[in-house]
Amino acid sequence: MIRRKNILKIAIDSPAAAGAGTLAKAISKHYNLFYLDTGKIYRYIANLKLKYPKAYNQKFINSKMKSLKVKDLSNKYLLSDEIGTEASIISKRKEIRKLVHSFQINFAYNPPKKYKGSCLDGRDITYKIIPDADIKLFITANVRTRALRRFNELKILKKDITYKQVLKSIKNRDKSDFNRKISPLKKTKDSLLINTTKLNKRACFLKIKKIIDKKINI
């Protein structure tokens, strides 16, 4: 695999709805980094399973992944609670993770040349995908705050769902993500903890920007 030299690599891990995606996008835009929401890849595969249950198998997934473009991950329907729950389940499968990891690593170390580096967020980015990242962050927030954020997202999409249902789903996903045997969600010793519970988007961005600027100006 080709690996570009002298690029800035940022790795972010977080539980669901902690605000990592929003922050990663803002960071990527500010520093001209290629952004990849790795969780969306699992959601993409989960949608294939739900949409094409009869055709769904490893060969089918492989063919779809070969033609997958980053723009395919931007569809808002991938944010549905049903797809999120299914994504958490299929992400436990070793063969699925191996396939997705290959896709992630390629973009992490060989982003398009117009970018100065890469910024990936997910569940195992800091220790599995980019273990030598220049900046490692673990972004979190309390579970009720995260559930409310996801509930508001879904309401904007006009999804017929209650806050209690979303809270239950978030708790179940946390249990699955933290306790799975393959690539569980965890904070590494060299990851900086960012708790977004009481911080707005601007305050979070400025806090992380200060960390990155200190690093790249050394």
C-alpha positions as CSV (number, residue, x, y, z in Angstrom):
1,M,0.0,0.0,0.0
2,I,1.2,3.5,-0.9
3,R,1.8,5.7,2.2
4,R,2.1,9.4,1.7
5,K,4.9,11.0,3.7
6,N,4.8,14.2,5.9
7,I,1.0,14.3,6.3
8,L,-1.0,15.1,9.4
9,K,-3.0,12.1,10.7
10,I,-5.7,12.5,13.3
11,A,-7.5,9.6,14.9
12,I,-10.7,9.9,16.8
13,D,-12.6,7.3,18.8
14,S,-16.0,7.9,20.5
15,P,-19.2,6.3,21.5
16,A,-22.4,7.0,19.5
17,A,-23.6,10.6,19.2
18,A,-20.8,12.1,21.2
19,G,-20.3,14.8,18.6
20,A,-17.1,13.3,17.1
21,G,-18.4,13.4,13.5
22,T,-19.3,17.1,13.7
23,L,-15.9,18.0,15.3
24,A,-14.0,15.8,12.8
25,K,-15.6,17.6,9.9
26,A,-14.8,21.0,11.3
27,I,-11.2,20.0,12.0
28,S,-10.8,18.5,8.5
29,K,-12.2,21.6,6.9
30,H,-9.9,23.9,8.9
31,Y,-6.7,22.0,8.3
32,N,-7.6,20.7,4.8
33,L,-7.7,17.1,5.8
34,F,-9.5,14.2,4.1
35,Y,-12.3,13.2,6.4
36,L,-13.7,9.7,6.7
37,D,-16.6,8.7,9.1
38,T,-15.7,5.1,9.4
39,G,-18.9,4.2,11.2
40,K,-20.8,5.1,8.0
41,I,-19.0,2.2,6.3
42,Y,-20.6,-0.3,8.7
43,R,-23.9,1.5,8.3
44,Y,-23.5,1.2,4.5
45,I,-23.1,-2.5,4.8
46,A,-25.9,-2.8,7.4
47,N,-28.2,-1.0,4.9
48,L,-27.2,-3.6,2.2
49,K,-28.2,-6.4,4.6
50,L,-31.6,-4.8,5.4
51,K,-32.3,-3.7,1.8
52,Y,-31.1,-6.9,0.0
53,P,-31.5,-9.7,2.6
54,K,-31.7,-12.5,0.0
55,A,-28.6,-11.3,-1.9
56,Y,-26.6,-10.5,1.2
57,N,-23.4,-12.6,1.6
58,Q,-19.7,-12.0,1.7
59,K,-19.3,-12.1,-2.1
60,F,-22.1,-9.5,-2.5
61,I,-20.5,-7.2,0.2
62,N,-17.1,-7.5,-1.5
63,S,-18.5,-6.4,-4.9
64,K,-20.2,-3.4,-3.3
65,M,-17.1,-2.4,-1.4
66,K,-15.0,-2.4,-4.5
67,S,-17.2,0.3,-6.0
68,L,-17.8,2.3,-2.8
69,K,-17.1,6.0,-2.9
70,V,-16.9,8.3,0.0
71,K,-19.8,10.3,-1.3
72,D,-22.0,7.1,-1.0
73,L,-21.6,7.5,2.8
74,S,-23.2,11.0,3.0
75,N,-26.8,9.9,2.5
76,K,-28.8,10.8,5.6
77,Y,-30.8,7.6,5.5
78,L,-27.8,5.9,7.0
79,L,-28.4,7.7,10.2
80,S,-31.6,5.8,11.0
81,D,-31.7,4.0,14.3
82,E,-32.5,0.7,12.7
83,I,-29.4,0.8,10.5
84,G,-27.3,2.0,13.5
85,T,-28.4,-1.0,15.6
86,E,-27.7,-3.4,12.7
87,A,-24.3,-1.8,12.1
88,S,-23.3,-2.4,15.7
89,I,-24.2,-6.1,15.2
90,I,-22.4,-6.8,11.9
91,S,-19.3,-4.9,13.1
92,K,-18.6,-7.8,15.5
93,R,-17.9,-10.1,12.5
94,K,-14.2,-10.6,11.9
95,E,-14.5,-10.8,8.1
96,I,-16.5,-7.6,7.9
97,R,-14.0,-5.7,10.1
98,K,-11.1,-7.0,8.0
99,L,-12.7,-5.7,4.8
100,V,-13.6,-2.3,6.3
101,H,-10.2,-1.9,7.9
102,S,-8.5,-2.3,4.6
103,F,-10.7,0.5,3.2
104,Q,-10.0,2.8,6.2
105,I,-6.2,2.3,6.3
106,N,-5.9,3.1,2.6
107,F,-7.6,6.5,3.0
108,A,-5.8,7.2,6.3
109,Y,-2.3,6.8,4.9
110,N,-3.0,7.7,1.3
111,P,-5.5,10.5,1.2
112,P,-6.2,12.3,-2.1
113,K,-3.2,14.6,-2.9
114,K,-5.2,17.8,-2.6
115,Y,-5.4,17.2,1.1
116,K,-2.7,17.8,3.7
117,G,-3.6,14.6,5.7
118,S,-6.4,12.6,7.0
119,C,-8.9,12.6,9.9
120,L,-10.8,9.5,10.7
121,D,-13.3,8.9,13.5
122,G,-14.8,5.6,14.7
123,R,-14.4,3.0,17.4
124,D,-10.9,1.5,17.0
125,I,-9.1,4.2,15.0
126,T,-6.5,5.2,17.6
127,Y,-5.1,1.7,18.1
128,K,-6.2,-0.4,15.1
129,I,-6.3,1.8,12.1
130,I,-3.9,4.7,12.7
131,P,-1.8,3.6,15.7
132,D,0.9,6.1,14.8
133,A,-1.5,9.1,14.4
134,D,-0.1,12.5,15.2
135,I,-3.1,13.4,17.3
136,K,-5.3,10.9,19.1
137,L,-8.6,11.9,20.7
138,F,-11.3,10.1,22.6
139,I,-14.5,12.2,22.4
140,T,-17.4,11.4,24.8
141,A,-20.4,12.9,26.6
142,N,-22.9,11.4,29.1
143,V,-25.4,9.0,27.7
144,R,-28.5,11.2,28.1
145,T,-26.9,14.1,26.3
146,R,-25.9,11.8,23.5
147,A,-29.3,10.3,23.3
148,L,-30.9,13.8,23.1
149,R,-28.5,14.8,20.3
150,R,-29.4,11.7,18.3
151,F,-33.1,12.2,19.0
152,N,-33.0,15.8,17.7
153,E,-31.1,14.6,14.6
154,L,-33.8,12.0,13.9
155,K,-36.6,14.4,14.4
156,I,-35.1,16.7,11.8
157,L,-35.2,13.8,9.5
158,K,-38.8,13.4,10.5
159,K,-38.3,9.9,12.0
160,D,-41.2,8.7,14.1
161,I,-39.3,7.8,17.3
162,T,-39.3,8.7,21.0
163,Y,-36.4,10.0,23.2
164,K,-36.8,6.9,25.4
165,Q,-36.4,4.6,22.4
166,V,-33.2,6.5,21.3
167,L,-31.8,6.4,24.8
168,K,-32.4,2.6,25.0
169,S,-30.7,2.2,21.6
170,I,-27.7,4.3,22.6
171,K,-27.2,2.3,25.8
172,N,-27.5,-1.0,23.9
173,R,-24.9,0.2,21.3
174,D,-22.6,1.3,24.1
175,K,-22.8,-2.2,25.6
176,S,-22.1,-3.8,22.3
177,D,-19.3,-1.4,21.3
178,F,-17.4,-1.5,24.6
179,N,-17.7,-5.2,25.2
180,R,-17.3,-6.9,21.8
181,K,-14.3,-9.2,21.5
182,I,-13.1,-7.8,18.2
183,S,-11.8,-4.2,18.2
184,P,-13.8,-2.9,21.1
185,L,-14.3,0.8,21.8
186,K,-11.7,1.9,24.4
187,K,-9.6,5.0,25.3
188,T,-5.9,4.4,24.7
189,K,-3.3,5.8,27.1
190,D,-2.1,8.2,24.5
191,S,-5.5,9.5,23.5
192,L,-6.6,12.9,24.9
193,L,-10.1,12.8,26.5
194,I,-12.5,15.5,25.3
195,N,-15.9,15.5,27.2
196,T,-18.5,17.4,25.2
197,T,-21.4,17.2,27.6
198,K,-21.2,20.8,28.7
199,L,-19.5,22.3,25.7
200,N,-21.0,23.7,22.5
201,K,-19.6,22.9,19.1
202,R,-17.5,26.1,18.9
203,A,-15.9,25.5,22.3
204,C,-15.1,21.9,21.5
205,F,-13.5,22.9,18.2
206,L,-11.4,25.6,19.8
207,K,-10.2,23.2,22.5
208,I,-9.1,20.6,19.9
209,K,-7.6,23.3,17.6
210,K,-5.4,24.4,20.4
211,I,-4.1,20.8,20.8
212,I,-3.5,20.4,17.1
213,D,-1.8,23.8,16.7
214,K,0.6,23.0,19.6
215,K,1.5,19.7,18.0
216,I,2.1,20.9,14.5
217,N,4.0,24.0,15.5
218,I,6.6,22.1,17.6
